[in-house]
């Protein structure tokens, strides 16, 4: 699963029904509001409430940092494509 995957836009947390963020390096989806991580096994998100894992404060901070870094990298990639198209 990739950050721009259409499936990611429609998947929701099974508990609060809110959006999930991709933790690509961990092979997981993350709900920062509830601090719950859901594994992706063989490309299939495991979105049962019992599949989620509650993260500690330190792990939550790490996950949020990873999400922010991925968003920045995606924005830079888009900016590079826009600049390349304008040349």
PDB file with SEQRES, HELIX, SHEET and CRYST1 records, atoms N, CA, C and O in Angstrom:
SEQRES   1 A   87  UNK UNK UNK UNK UNK UNK UNK UNK UNK UNK UNK UNK UNK          
SEQRES   2 A   87  UNK UNK UNK UNK UNK UNK UNK UNK UNK UNK UNK UNK UNK          
SEQRES   3 A   87  UNK UNK UNK UNK UNK UNK UNK UNK UNK UNK UNK UNK UNK          
SEQRES   4 A   87  UNK UNK UNK UNK UNK UNK UNK UNK UNK UNK UNK UNK UNK          
SEQRES   5 A   87  UNK UNK UNK UNK UNK UNK UNK UNK UNK UNK UNK UNK UNK          
SEQRES   6 A   87  UNK UNK UNK UNK UNK UNK UNK UNK UNK UNK UNK UNK UNK          
SEQRES   7 A   87  UNK UNK UNK UNK UNK UNK UNK UNK UNK                          
HELIX    1 AA1 UNK A    6  UNK A   10  1                                   5    
HELIX    2 AA2 UNK A   24  UNK A   26  5                                   3    
HELIX    3 AA3 UNK A   49  UNK A   51  5                                   3    
HELIX    4 AA4 UNK A   57  UNK A   86  1                                  30    
SHEET    1 AA1 4 UNK A  21  UNK A  23  0                                        
SHEET    2 AA1 4 UNK A  28  UNK A  31 -1                                        
SHEET    3 AA1 4 UNK A  36  UNK A  41 -1                                        
SHEET    4 AA1 4 UNK A  44  UNK A  45 -1                                        
SHEET    1 AA2 2 UNK A  36  UNK A  41  0                                        
SHEET    2 AA2 2 UNK A  53  UNK A  54 -1                                        
CRYST1    1.000    1.000    1.000  90.00  90.00  90.00 P 1           1          
ATOM      1  N   UNK A   1       0.850  -1.169   0.000  1.00  0.00           N  
ATOM      2  CA  UNK A   1       0.000   0.000   0.000  1.00  0.00           C  
ATOM      3  C   UNK A   1       0.897   1.233   0.000  1.00  0.00           C  
ATOM      4  O   UNK A   1       1.909   1.282   0.699  1.00  0.00           O  
ATOM      5  N   UNK A   2       0.506   2.230  -0.799  1.00  0.00           N  
ATOM      6  CA  UNK A   2       1.257   3.480  -0.893  1.00  0.00           C  
ATOM      7  C   UNK A   2       0.418   4.620  -0.326  1.00  0.00           C  
ATOM      8  O   UNK A   2      -0.801   4.511  -0.198  1.00  0.00           O  
ATOM      9  N   UNK A   3       1.091   5.707   0.007  1.00  0.00           N  
ATOM     10  CA  UNK A   3       0.396   6.859   0.589  1.00  0.00           C  
ATOM     11  C   UNK A   3      -0.659   7.434  -0.349  1.00  0.00           C  
ATOM     12  O   UNK A   3      -1.651   8.000   0.111  1.00  0.00           O  
ATOM     13  N   UNK A   4      -0.457   7.294  -1.661  1.00  0.00           N  
ATOM     14  CA  UNK A   4      -1.422   7.837  -2.619  1.00  0.00           C  
ATOM     15  C   UNK A   4      -2.437   6.791  -3.083  1.00  0.00           C  
ATOM     16  O   UNK A   4      -3.192   7.038  -4.023  1.00  0.00           O  
ATOM     17  N   UNK A   5      -2.461   5.649  -2.443  1.00  0.00           N  
ATOM     18  CA  UNK A   5      -3.380   4.567  -2.796  1.00  0.00           C  
ATOM     19  C   UNK A   5      -4.827   5.013  -2.561  1.00  0.00           C  
ATOM     20  O   UNK A   5      -5.157   5.536  -1.496  1.00  0.00           O  
ATOM     21  N   UNK A   6      -5.680   4.802  -3.558  1.00  0.00           N  
ATOM     22  CA  UNK A   6      -7.093   5.193  -3.436  1.00  0.00           C  
ATOM     23  C   UNK A   6      -7.770   4.476  -2.270  1.00  0.00           C  
ATOM     24  O   UNK A   6      -8.663   5.032  -1.632  1.00  0.00           O  
ATOM     25  N   UNK A   7      -7.347   3.251  -1.993  1.00  0.00           N  
ATOM     26  CA  UNK A   7      -7.935   2.493  -0.891  1.00  0.00           C  
ATOM     27  C   UNK A   7      -7.716   3.204   0.446  1.00  0.00           C  
ATOM     28  O   UNK A   7      -8.589   3.187   1.315  1.00  0.00           O  
ATOM     29  N   UNK A   8      -6.555   3.823   0.604  1.00  0.00           N  
ATOM     30  CA  UNK A   8      -6.240   4.509   1.863  1.00  0.00           C  
ATOM     31  C   UNK A   8      -7.225   5.646   2.134  1.00  0.00           C  
ATOM     32  O   UNK A   8      -7.531   5.940   3.289  1.00  0.00           O  
ATOM     33  N   UNK A   9      -7.717   6.281   1.082  1.00  0.00           N  
ATOM     34  CA  UNK A   9      -8.656   7.398   1.254  1.00  0.00           C  
ATOM     35  C   UNK A   9     -10.025   6.943   1.766  1.00  0.00           C  
ATOM     36  O   UNK A   9     -10.760   7.739   2.350  1.00  0.00           O  
ATOM     37  N   UNK A  10     -10.372   5.669   1.553  1.00  0.00           N  
ATOM     38  CA  UNK A  10     -11.696   5.214   1.992  1.00  0.00           C  
ATOM     39  C   UNK A  10     -11.661   4.352   3.254  1.00  0.00           C  
ATOM     40  O   UNK A  10     -12.699   4.112   3.870  1.00  0.00           O  
ATOM     41  N   UNK A  11     -10.474   3.888   3.640  1.00  0.00           N  
ATOM     42  CA  UNK A  11     -10.379   3.089   4.863  1.00  0.00           C  
ATOM     43  C   UNK A  11     -10.567   3.979   6.087  1.00  0.00           C  
ATOM     44  O   UNK A  11     -10.168   5.144   6.086  1.00  0.00           O  
ATOM     45  N   UNK A  12     -11.169   3.431   7.115  1.00  0.00           N  
ATOM     46  CA  UNK A  12     -11.419   4.191   8.339  1.00  0.00           C  
ATOM     47  C   UNK A  12     -11.133   3.319   9.553  1.00  0.00           C  
ATOM     48  O   UNK A  12     -11.180   2.091   9.484  1.00  0.00           O  
ATOM     49  N   UNK A  13     -10.842   3.972  10.645  1.00  0.00           N  
ATOM     50  CA  UNK A  13     -10.634   3.276  11.912  1.00  0.00           C  
ATOM     51  C   UNK A  13     -11.933   2.573  12.305  1.00  0.00           C  
ATOM     52  O   UNK A  13     -13.006   3.172  12.234  1.00  0.00           O  
ATOM     53  N   UNK A  14     -11.844   1.320  12.715  1.00  0.00           N  
ATOM     54  CA  UNK A  14     -13.060   0.603  13.092  1.00  0.00           C  
ATOM     55  C   UNK A  14     -13.688   1.100  14.399  1.00  0.00           C  
ATOM     56  O   UNK A  14     -14.825   0.747  14.714  1.00  0.00           O  
ATOM     57  N   UNK A  15     -12.964   1.902  15.145  1.00  0.00           N  
ATOM     58  CA  UNK A  15     -13.487   2.385  16.429  1.00  0.00           C  
ATOM     59  C   UNK A  15     -14.131   3.765  16.294  1.00  0.00           C  
ATOM     60  O   UNK A  15     -15.296   3.940  16.652  1.00  0.00           O  
ATOM     61  N   UNK A  16     -13.376   4.755  15.775  1.00  0.00           N  
ATOM     62  CA  UNK A  16     -13.953   6.108  15.687  1.00  0.00           C  
ATOM     63  C   UNK A  16     -14.358   6.506  14.269  1.00  0.00           C  
ATOM     64  O   UNK A  16     -14.849   7.613  14.047  1.00  0.00           O  
ATOM     65  N   UNK A  17     -14.153   5.607  13.317  1.00  0.00           N  
ATOM     66  CA  UNK A  17     -14.551   5.809  11.913  1.00  0.00           C  
ATOM     67  C   UNK A  17     -13.821   6.956  11.237  1.00  0.00           C  
ATOM     68  O   UNK A  17     -14.232   7.404  10.166  1.00  0.00           O  
ATOM     69  N   UNK A  18     -12.742   7.440  11.846  1.00  0.00           N  
ATOM     70  CA  UNK A  18     -11.959   8.523  11.275  1.00  0.00           C  
ATOM     71  C   UNK A  18     -10.898   8.003  10.322  1.00  0.00           C  
ATOM     72  O   UNK A  18     -10.682   6.794  10.226  1.00  0.00           O  
ATOM     73  N   UNK A  19     -10.226   8.924   9.607  1.00  0.00           N  
ATOM     74  CA  UNK A  19      -9.200   8.529   8.646  1.00  0.00           C  
ATOM     75  C   UNK A  19      -7.976   7.921   9.332  1.00  0.00           C  
ATOM     76  O   UNK A  19      -7.706   8.164  10.509  1.00  0.00           O  
ATOM     77  N   UNK A  20      -7.254   7.127   8.554  1.00  0.00           N  
ATOM     78  CA  UNK A  20      -6.037   6.479   9.028  1.00  0.00           C  
ATOM     79  C   UNK A  20      -4.856   6.981   8.215  1.00  0.00           C  
ATOM     80  O   UNK A  20      -5.011   7.346   7.050  1.00  0.00           O  
ATOM     81  N   UNK A  21      -3.685   7.001   8.820  1.00  0.00           N  
ATOM     82  CA  UNK A  21      -2.457   7.393   8.137  1.00  0.00           C  
ATOM     83  C   UNK A  21      -1.612   6.146   7.913  1.00  0.00           C  
ATOM     84  O   UNK A  21      -1.633   5.211   8.714  1.00  0.00           O  
ATOM     85  N   UNK A  22      -0.874   6.151   6.818  1.00  0.00           N  
ATOM     86  CA  UNK A  22      -0.005   5.026   6.493  1.00  0.00           C  
ATOM     87  C   UNK A  22       1.339   5.175   7.191  1.00  0.00           C  
ATOM     88  O   UNK A  22       1.978   6.225   7.112  1.00  0.00           O  
ATOM     89  N   UNK A  23       1.759   4.122   7.870  1.00  0.00           N  
ATOM     90  CA  UNK A  23       3.117   4.021   8.418  1.00  0.00           C  
ATOM     91  C   UNK A  23       3.819   2.991   7.543  1.00  0.00           C  
ATOM     92  O   UNK A  23       3.902   1.815   7.897  1.00  0.00           O  
ATOM     93  N   UNK A  24       4.322   3.441   6.402  1.00  0.00           N  
ATOM     94  CA  UNK A  24       4.868   2.526   5.398  1.00  0.00           C  
ATOM     95  C   UNK A  24       6.030   1.701   5.940  1.00  0.00           C  
ATOM     96  O   UNK A  24       6.114   0.501   5.677  1.00  0.00           O  
ATOM     97  N   UNK A  25       6.924   2.332   6.691  1.00  0.00           N  
ATOM     98  CA  UNK A  25       8.095   1.621   7.210  1.00  0.00           C  
ATOM     99  C   UNK A  25       7.705   0.494   8.159  1.00  0.00           C  
ATOM    100  O   UNK A  25       8.427  -0.496   8.282  1.00  0.00           O  
ATOM    101  N   UNK A  26       6.569   0.641   8.826  1.00  0.00           N  
ATOM    102  CA  UNK A  26       6.116  -0.369   9.782  1.00  0.00           C  
ATOM    103  C   UNK A  26       5.098  -1.323   9.183  1.00  0.00           C  
ATOM    104  O   UNK A  26       4.738  -2.321   9.808  1.00  0.00           O  
ATOM    105  N   UNK A  27       4.629  -1.025   7.974  1.00  0.00           N  
ATOM    106  CA  UNK A  27       3.585  -1.853   7.376  1.00  0.00           C  
ATOM    107  C   UNK A  27       2.323  -1.817   8.214  1.00  0.00           C  
ATOM    108  O   UNK A  27       1.777  -2.852   8.594  1.00  0.00           O  
ATOM    109  N   UNK A  28       1.864  -0.582   8.499  1.00  0.00           N  
ATOM    110  CA  UNK A  28       0.702  -0.425   9.372  1.00  0.00           C  
ATOM    111  C   UNK A  28      -0.077   0.831   9.005  1.00  0.00           C  
ATOM    112  O   UNK A  28       0.429   1.724   8.325  1.00  0.00           O  
ATOM    113  N   UNK A  29      -1.317   0.877   9.470  1.00  0.00           N  
ATOM    114  CA  UNK A  29      -2.148   2.073   9.400  1.00  0.00           C  
ATOM    115  C   UNK A  29      -2.274   2.599  10.819  1.00  0.00           C  
ATOM    116  O   UNK A  29      -2.291   1.828  11.778  1.00  0.00           O  
ATOM    117  N   UNK A  30      -2.363   3.932  10.948  1.00  0.00           N  
ATOM    118  CA  UNK A  30      -2.335   4.529  12.277  1.00  0.00           C  
ATOM    119  C   UNK A  30      -3.443   5.553  12.463  1.00  0.00           C  
ATOM    120  O   UNK A  30      -3.713   6.368  11.580  1.00  0.00           O  
ATOM    121  N   UNK A  31      -4.078   5.496  13.626  1.00  0.00           N  
ATOM    122  CA  UNK A  31      -5.064   6.484  14.038  1.00  0.00           C  
ATOM    123  C   UNK A  31      -4.423   7.304  15.161  1.00  0.00           C  
ATOM    124  O   UNK A  31      -4.373   6.848  16.304  1.00  0.00           O  
ATOM    125  N   UNK A  32      -3.930   8.516  14.847  1.00  0.00           N  
ATOM    126  CA  UNK A  32      -3.271   9.307  15.884  1.00  0.00           C  
ATOM    127  C   UNK A  32      -4.226   9.828  16.957  1.00  0.00           C  
ATOM    128  O   UNK A  32      -3.791  10.145  18.064  1.00  0.00           O  
ATOM    129  N   UNK A  33      -5.505   9.919  16.650  1.00  0.00           N  
ATOM    130  CA  UNK A  33      -6.472  10.402  17.644  1.00  0.00           C  
ATOM    131  C   UNK A  33      -6.610   9.423  18.797  1.00  0.00           C  
ATOM    132  O   UNK A  33      -6.691   9.830  19.956  1.00  0.00           O  
ATOM    133  N   UNK A  34      -6.638   8.131  18.483  1.00  0.00           N  
ATOM    134  CA  UNK A  34      -6.774   7.092  19.513  1.00  0.00           C  
ATOM    135  C   UNK A  34      -5.444   6.410  19.837  1.00  0.00           C  
ATOM    136  O   UNK A  34      -5.365   5.569  20.732  1.00  0.00           O  
ATOM    137  N   UNK A  35      -4.396   6.789  19.090  1.00  0.00           N  
ATOM    138  CA  UNK A  35      -3.065   6.187  19.249  1.00  0.00           C  
ATOM    139  C   UNK A  35      -3.104   4.677  19.024  1.00  0.00           C  
ATOM    140  O   UNK A  35      -2.497   3.908  19.770  1.00  0.00           O  
ATOM    141  N   UNK A  36      -3.832   4.264  17.976  1.00  0.00           N  
ATOM    142  CA  UNK A  36      -3.957   2.833  17.659  1.00  0.00           C  
ATOM    143  C   UNK A  36      -3.336   2.550  16.302  1.00  0.00           C  
ATOM    144  O   UNK A  36      -3.569   3.262  15.325  1.00  0.00           O  
ATOM    145  N   UNK A  37      -2.535   1.487  16.269  1.00  0.00           N  
ATOM    146  CA  UNK A  37      -1.862   1.041  15.044  1.00  0.00           C  
ATOM    147  C   UNK A  37      -2.477  -0.285  14.613  1.00  0.00           C  
ATOM    148  O   UNK A  37      -2.665  -1.195  15.421  1.00  0.00           O  
ATOM    149  N   UNK A  38      -2.789  -0.375  13.312  1.00  0.00           N  
ATOM    150  CA  UNK A  38      -3.376  -1.589  12.736  1.00  0.00           C  
ATOM    151  C   UNK A  38      -2.396  -2.159  11.709  1.00  0.00           C  
ATOM    152  O   UNK A  38      -1.963  -1.437  10.810  1.00  0.00           O  
ATOM    153  N   UNK A  39      -2.042  -3.430  11.825  1.00  0.00           N  
ATOM    154  CA  UNK A  39      -1.060  -4.016  10.904  1.00  0.00           C  
ATOM    155  C   UNK A  39      -1.632  -4.225   9.500  1.00  0.00           C  
ATOM    156  O   UNK A  39      -2.840  -4.368   9.309  1.00  0.00           O  
ATOM    157  N   UNK A  40      -0.716  -4.239   8.526  1.00  0.00           N  
ATOM    158  CA  UNK A  40      -1.051  -4.624   7.157  1.00  0.00           C  
ATOM    159  C   UNK A  40      -0.310  -5.931   6.916  1.00  0.00           C  
ATOM    160  O   UNK A  40       0.921  -5.949   6.908  1.00  0.00           O  
ATOM    161  N   UNK A  41      -1.033  -7.015   6.721  1.00  0.00           N  
ATOM    162  CA  UNK A  41      -0.433  -8.336   6.528  1.00  0.00           C  
ATOM    163  C   UNK A  41      -0.695  -8.818   5.108  1.00  0.00           C  
ATOM    164  O   UNK A  41      -1.845  -8.909   4.680  1.00  0.00           O  
ATOM    165  N   UNK A  42       0.375  -9.125   4.379  1.00  0.00           N  
ATOM    166  CA  UNK A  42       0.258  -9.560   2.985  1.00  0.00           C  
ATOM    167  C   UNK A  42      -0.566  -8.574   2.169  1.00  0.00           C  
ATOM    168  O   UNK A  42      -1.356  -8.977   1.315  1.00  0.00           O  
ATOM    169  N   UNK A  43      -0.385  -7.286   2.429  1.00  0.00           N  
ATOM    170  CA  UNK A  43      -1.083  -6.246   1.690  1.00  0.00           C  
ATOM    171  C   UNK A  43      -2.516  -5.999   2.123  1.00  0.00           C  
ATOM    172  O   UNK A  43      -3.212  -5.191   1.508  1.00  0.00           O  
ATOM    173  N   UNK A  44      -2.973  -6.678   3.168  1.00  0.00           N  
ATOM    174  CA  UNK A  44      -4.361  -6.553   3.624  1.00  0.00           C  
ATOM    175  C   UNK A  44      -4.391  -5.876   4.997  1.00  0.00           C  
ATOM    176  O   UNK A  44      -3.871  -6.423   5.970  1.00  0.00           O  
ATOM    177  N   UNK A  45      -5.003  -4.679   5.078  1.00  0.00           N  
ATOM    178  CA  UNK A  45      -5.119  -4.015   6.380  1.00  0.00           C  
ATOM    179  C   UNK A  45      -6.001  -4.822   7.329  1.00  0.00           C  
ATOM    180  O   UNK A  45      -7.090  -5.260   6.959  1.00  0.00           O  
ATOM    181  N   UNK A  46      -5.524  -5.010   8.537  1.00  0.00           N  
ATOM    182  CA  UNK A  46      -6.260  -5.754   9.567  1.00  0.00           C  
ATOM    183  C   UNK A  46      -7.010  -4.736  10.420  1.00  0.00           C  
ATOM    184  O   UNK A  46      -6.461  -4.196  11.381  1.00  0.00           O  
ATOM    185  N   UNK A  47      -8.269  -4.477  10.062  1.00  0.00           N  
ATOM    186  CA  UNK A  47      -9.008  -3.386  10.688  1.00  0.00           C  
ATOM    187  C   UNK A  47     -10.110  -3.831  11.637  1.00  0.00           C  
ATOM    188  O   UNK A  47     -11.146  -3.175  11.745  1.00  0.00           O  
ATOM    189  N   UNK A  48      -9.889  -4.927  12.313  1.00  0.00           N  
ATOM    190  CA  UNK A  48     -10.789  -5.305  13.401  1.00  0.00           C  
ATOM    191  C   UNK A  48     -10.346  -4.550  14.655  1.00  0.00           C  
ATOM    192  O   UNK A  48      -9.146  -4.363  14.858  1.00  0.00           O  
ATOM    193  N   UNK A  49     -11.274  -4.116  15.490  1.00  0.00           N  
ATOM    194  CA  UNK A  49     -10.862  -3.423  16.713  1.00  0.00           C  
ATOM    195  C   UNK A  49      -9.829  -4.211  17.519  1.00  0.00           C  
ATOM    196  O   UNK A  49      -8.919  -3.626  18.107  1.00  0.00           O  
ATOM    197  N   UNK A  50      -9.968  -5.520  17.545  1.00  0.00           N  
ATOM    198  CA  UNK A  50      -9.033  -6.348  18.317  1.00  0.00           C  
ATOM    199  C   UNK A  50      -7.654  -6.444  17.668  1.00  0.00           C  
ATOM    200  O   UNK A  50      -6.700  -6.864  18.321  1.00  0.00           O  
ATOM    201  N   UNK A  51      -7.531  -6.064  16.397  1.00  0.00           N  
ATOM    202  CA  UNK A  51      -6.236  -6.103  15.706  1.00  0.00           C  
ATOM    203  C   UNK A  51      -5.381  -4.889  16.028  1.00  0.00           C  
ATOM    204  O   UNK A  51      -4.165  -4.912  15.837  1.00  0.00           O  
ATOM    205  N   UNK A  52      -6.013  -3.829  16.515  1.00  0.00           N  
ATOM    206  CA  UNK A  52      -5.282  -2.602  16.804  1.00  0.00           C  
ATOM    207  C   UNK A  52      -4.440  -2.720  18.055  1.00  0.00           C  
ATOM    208  O   UNK A  52      -4.764  -3.451  18.991  1.00  0.00           O  
ATOM    209  N   UNK A  53      -3.356  -1.981  18.038  1.00  0.00           N  
ATOM    210  CA  UNK A  53      -2.429  -1.963  19.177  1.00  0.00           C  
ATOM    211  C   UNK A  53      -2.337  -0.535  19.698  1.00  0.00           C  
ATOM    212  O   UNK A  53      -2.125   0.396  18.921  1.00  0.00           O  
ATOM    213  N   UNK A  54      -2.491  -0.358  20.989  1.00  0.00           N  
ATOM    214  CA  UNK A  54      -2.365   0.955  21.620  1.00  0.00           C  
ATOM    215  C   UNK A  54      -0.885   1.300  21.727  1.00  0.00           C  
ATOM    216  O   UNK A  54      -0.092   0.496  22.217  1.00  0.00           O  
ATOM    217  N   UNK A  55      -0.507   2.506  21.265  1.00  0.00           N  
ATOM    218  CA  UNK A  55       0.898   2.899  21.314  1.00  0.00           C  
ATOM    219  C   UNK A  55       1.219   3.704  22.571  1.00  0.00           C  
ATOM    220  O   UNK A  55       0.381   4.435  23.100  1.00  0.00           O  
ATOM    221  N   UNK A  56       2.442   3.547  23.023  1.00  0.00           N  
ATOM    222  CA  UNK A  56       2.945   4.341  24.148  1.00  0.00           C  
ATOM    223  C   UNK A  56       3.164   5.776  23.668  1.00  0.00           C  
ATOM    224  O   UNK A  56       3.100   6.050  22.470  1.00  0.00           O  
ATOM    225  N   UNK A  57       3.419   6.681  24.595  1.00  0.00           N  
ATOM    226  CA  UNK A  57       3.685   8.074  24.229  1.00  0.00           C  
ATOM    227  C   UNK A  57       4.871   8.179  23.276  1.00  0.00           C  
ATOM    228  O   UNK A  57       4.809   8.906  22.285  1.00  0.00           O  
ATOM    229  N   UNK A  58       5.946   7.459  23.571  1.00  0.00           N  
ATOM    230  CA  UNK A  58       7.143   7.520  22.731  1.00  0.00           C  
ATOM    231  C   UNK A  58       6.862   6.974  21.334  1.00  0.00           C  
ATOM    232  O   UNK A  58       7.290   7.562  20.340  1.00  0.00           O  
ATOM    233  N   UNK A  59       6.147   5.857  21.252  1.00  0.00           N  
ATOM    234  CA  UNK A  59       5.819   5.284  19.947  1.00  0.00           C  
ATOM    235  C   UNK A  59       4.860   6.185  19.175  1.00  0.00           C  
ATOM    236  O   UNK A  59       4.951   6.285  17.952  1.00  0.00           O  
ATOM    237  N   UNK A  60       3.945   6.840  19.884  1.00  0.00           N  
ATOM    238  CA  UNK A  60       3.026   7.779  19.238  1.00  0.00           C  
ATOM    239  C   UNK A  60       3.814   8.929  18.613  1.00  0.00           C  
ATOM    240  O   UNK A  60       3.577   9.290  17.460  1.00  0.00           O  
ATOM    241  N   UNK A  61       4.745   9.502  19.363  1.00  0.00           N  
ATOM    242  CA  UNK A  61       5.568  10.606  18.847  1.00  0.00           C  
ATOM    243  C   UNK A  61       6.350  10.162  17.615  1.00  0.00           C  
ATOM    244  O   UNK A  61       6.460  10.910  16.644  1.00  0.00           O  
ATOM    245  N   UNK A  62       6.889   8.958  17.654  1.00  0.00           N  
ATOM    246  CA  UNK A  62       7.630   8.413  16.518  1.00  0.00           C  
ATOM    247  C   UNK A  62       6.717   8.262  15.299  1.00  0.00           C  
ATOM    248  O   UNK A  62       7.106   8.601  14.182  1.00  0.00           O  
ATOM    249  N   UNK A  63       5.516   7.756  15.519  1.00  0.00           N  
ATOM    250  CA  UNK A  63       4.563   7.558  14.421  1.00  0.00           C  
ATOM    251  C   UNK A  63       4.150   8.895  13.810  1.00  0.00           C  
ATOM    252  O   UNK A  63       4.082   9.024  12.588  1.00  0.00           O  
ATOM    253  N   UNK A  64       3.875   9.879  14.647  1.00  0.00           N  
ATOM    254  CA  UNK A  64       3.487  11.201  14.148  1.00  0.00           C  
ATOM    255  C   UNK A  64       4.627  11.814  13.345  1.00  0.00           C  
ATOM    256  O   UNK A  64       4.390  12.411  12.295  1.00  0.00           O  
ATOM    257  N   UNK A  65       5.849  11.677  13.821  1.00  0.00           N  
ATOM    258  CA  UNK A  65       7.013  12.185  13.092  1.00  0.00           C  
ATOM    259  C   UNK A  65       7.125  11.510  11.728  1.00  0.00           C  
ATOM    260  O   UNK A  65       7.399  12.170  10.726  1.00  0.00           O  
ATOM    261  N   UNK A  66       6.914  10.193  11.692  1.00  0.00           N  
ATOM    262  CA  UNK A  66       6.987   9.439  10.441  1.00  0.00           C  
ATOM    263  C   UNK A  66       5.909   9.921   9.460  1.00  0.00           C  
ATOM    264  O   UNK A  66       6.180  10.061   8.267  1.00  0.00           O  
ATOM    265  N   UNK A  67       4.709  10.172   9.947  1.00  0.00           N  
ATOM    266  CA  UNK A  67       3.616  10.667   9.100  1.00  0.00           C  
ATOM    267  C   UNK A  67       3.964  12.046   8.547  1.00  0.00           C  
ATOM    268  O   UNK A  67       3.760  12.307   7.361  1.00  0.00           O  
ATOM    269  N   UNK A  68       4.487  12.929   9.396  1.00  0.00           N  
ATOM    270  CA  UNK A  68       4.854  14.278   8.966  1.00  0.00           C  
ATOM    271  C   UNK A  68       5.973  14.244   7.933  1.00  0.00           C  
ATOM    272  O   UNK A  68       5.927  14.984   6.950  1.00  0.00           O  
ATOM    273  N   UNK A  69       6.977  13.395   8.141  1.00  0.00           N  
ATOM    274  CA  UNK A  69       8.081  13.281   7.188  1.00  0.00           C  
ATOM    275  C   UNK A  69       7.594  12.753   5.845  1.00  0.00           C  
ATOM    276  O   UNK A  69       8.045  13.217   4.798  1.00  0.00           O  
ATOM    277  N   UNK A  70       6.683  11.794   5.862  1.00  0.00           N  
ATOM    278  CA  UNK A  70       6.133  11.255   4.617  1.00  0.00           C  
ATOM    279  C   UNK A  70       5.341  12.327   3.876  1.00  0.00           C  
ATOM    280  O   UNK A  70       5.414  12.413   2.650  1.00  0.00           O  
ATOM    281  N   UNK A  71       4.586  13.142   4.606  1.00  0.00           N  
ATOM    282  CA  UNK A  71       3.806  14.217   3.983  1.00  0.00           C  
ATOM    283  C   UNK A  71       4.729  15.259   3.359  1.00  0.00           C  
ATOM    284  O   UNK A  71       4.453  15.756   2.267  1.00  0.00           O  
ATOM    285  N   UNK A  72       5.822  15.592   4.042  1.00  0.00           N  
ATOM    286  CA  UNK A  72       6.785  16.549   3.505  1.00  0.00           C  
ATOM    287  C   UNK A  72       7.449  16.004   2.246  1.00  0.00           C  
ATOM    288  O   UNK A  72       7.612  16.732   1.267  1.00  0.00           O  
ATOM    289  N   UNK A  73       7.831  14.736   2.264  1.00  0.00           N  
ATOM    290  CA  UNK A  73       8.465  14.121   1.099  1.00  0.00           C  
ATOM    291  C   UNK A  73       7.501  14.092  -0.084  1.00  0.00           C  
ATOM    292  O   UNK A  73       7.904  14.331  -1.222  1.00  0.00           O  
ATOM    293  N   UNK A  74       6.238  13.803   0.183  1.00  0.00           N  
ATOM    294  CA  UNK A  74       5.230  13.778  -0.883  1.00  0.00           C  
ATOM    295  C   UNK A  74       5.035  15.180  -1.465  1.00  0.00           C  
ATOM    296  O   UNK A  74       4.914  15.333  -2.680  1.00  0.00           O  
ATOM    297  N   UNK A  75       5.005  16.198  -0.609  1.00  0.00           N  
ATOM    298  CA  UNK A  75       4.849  17.580  -1.073  1.00  0.00           C  
ATOM    299  C   UNK A  75       6.047  18.001  -1.920  1.00  0.00           C  
ATOM    300  O   UNK A  75       5.880  18.667  -2.942  1.00  0.00           O  
ATOM    301  N   UNK A  76       7.248  17.619  -1.502  1.00  0.00           N  
ATOM    302  CA  UNK A  76       8.450  17.936  -2.273  1.00  0.00           C  
ATOM    303  C   UNK A  76       8.431  17.237  -3.623  1.00  0.00           C  
ATOM    304  O   UNK A  76       8.825  17.824  -4.631  1.00  0.00           O  
ATOM    305  N   UNK A  77       7.978  15.995  -3.653  1.00  0.00           N  
ATOM    306  CA  UNK A  77       7.903  15.253  -4.908  1.00  0.00           C  
ATOM    307  C   UNK A  77       6.907  15.917  -5.856  1.00  0.00           C  
ATOM    308  O   UNK A  77       7.170  16.031  -7.053  1.00  0.00           O  
ATOM    309  N   UNK A  78       5.777  16.352  -5.331  1.00  0.00           N  
ATOM    310  CA  UNK A  78       4.782  17.041  -6.164  1.00  0.00           C  
ATOM    311  C   UNK A  78       5.339  18.355  -6.692  1.00  0.00           C  
ATOM    312  O   UNK A  78       5.135  18.696  -7.857  1.00  0.00           O  
ATOM    313  N   UNK A  79       6.043  19.096  -5.836  1.00  0.00           N  
ATOM    314  CA  UNK A  79       6.629  20.365  -6.257  1.00  0.00           C  
ATOM    315  C   UNK A  79       7.657  20.132  -7.358  1.00  0.00           C  
ATOM    316  O   UNK A  79       7.736  20.908  -8.310  1.00  0.00           O  
ATOM    317  N   UNK A  80       8.438  19.076  -7.234  1.00  0.00           N  
ATOM    318  CA  UNK A  80       9.420  18.738  -8.262  1.00  0.00           C  
ATOM    319  C   UNK A  80       8.765  18.385  -9.579  1.00  0.00           C  
ATOM    320  O   UNK A  80       9.277  18.745 -10.639  1.00  0.00           O  
ATOM    321  N   UNK A  81       7.643  17.687  -9.534  1.00  0.00           N  
ATOM    322  CA  UNK A  81       6.916  17.336 -10.754  1.00  0.00           C  
ATOM    323  C   UNK A  81       6.344  18.586 -11.405  1.00  0.00           C  
ATOM    324  O   UNK A  81       6.357  18.710 -12.630  1.00  0.00           O  
ATOM    325  N   UNK A  82       5.841  19.510 -10.595  1.00  0.00           N  
ATOM    326  CA  UNK A  82       5.270  20.746 -11.116  1.00  0.00           C  
ATOM    327  C   UNK A  82       6.351  21.591 -11.769  1.00  0.00           C  
ATOM    328  O   UNK A  82       6.139  22.145 -12.848  1.00  0.00           O  
ATOM    329  N   UNK A  83       7.511  21.696 -11.124  1.00  0.00           N  
ATOM    330  CA  UNK A  83       8.614  22.461 -11.690  1.00  0.00           C  
ATOM    331  C   UNK A  83       9.105  21.832 -12.981  1.00  0.00           C  
ATOM    332  O   UNK A  83       9.411  22.535 -13.944  1.00  0.00           O  
ATOM    333  N   UNK A  84       9.180  20.506 -13.000  1.00  0.00           N  
ATOM    334  CA  UNK A  84       9.630  19.797 -14.199  1.00  0.00           C  
ATOM    335  C   UNK A  84       8.660  19.956 -15.351  1.00  0.00           C  
ATOM    336  O   UNK A  84       9.081  20.014 -16.507  1.00  0.00           O  
ATOM    337  N   UNK A  85       7.374  20.028 -15.060  1.00  0.00           N  
ATOM    338  CA  UNK A  85       6.358  20.171 -16.103  1.00  0.00           C  
ATOM    339  C   UNK A  85       6.374  21.575 -16.689  1.00  0.00           C  
ATOM    340  O   UNK A  85       6.041  21.767 -17.858  1.00  0.00           O  
ATOM    341  N   UNK A  86       6.760  22.552 -15.881  1.00  0.00           N  
ATOM    342  CA  UNK A  86       6.779  23.940 -16.341  1.00  0.00           C  
ATOM    343  C   UNK A  86       8.009  24.291 -17.150  1.00  0.00           C  
ATOM    344  O   UNK A  86       8.041  25.349 -17.778  1.00  0.00           O  
ATOM    345  N   UNK A  87       9.019  23.444 -17.159  1.00  0.00           N  
ATOM    346  CA  UNK A  87      10.276  23.742 -17.862  1.00  0.00           C  
ATOM    347  C   UNK A  87      10.175  23.461 -19.325  1.00  0.00           C  
ATOM    348  O   UNK A  87      11.143  23.658 -20.059  1.00  0.00           O  
TER     349      UNK A  87                                                      
END                                                                             
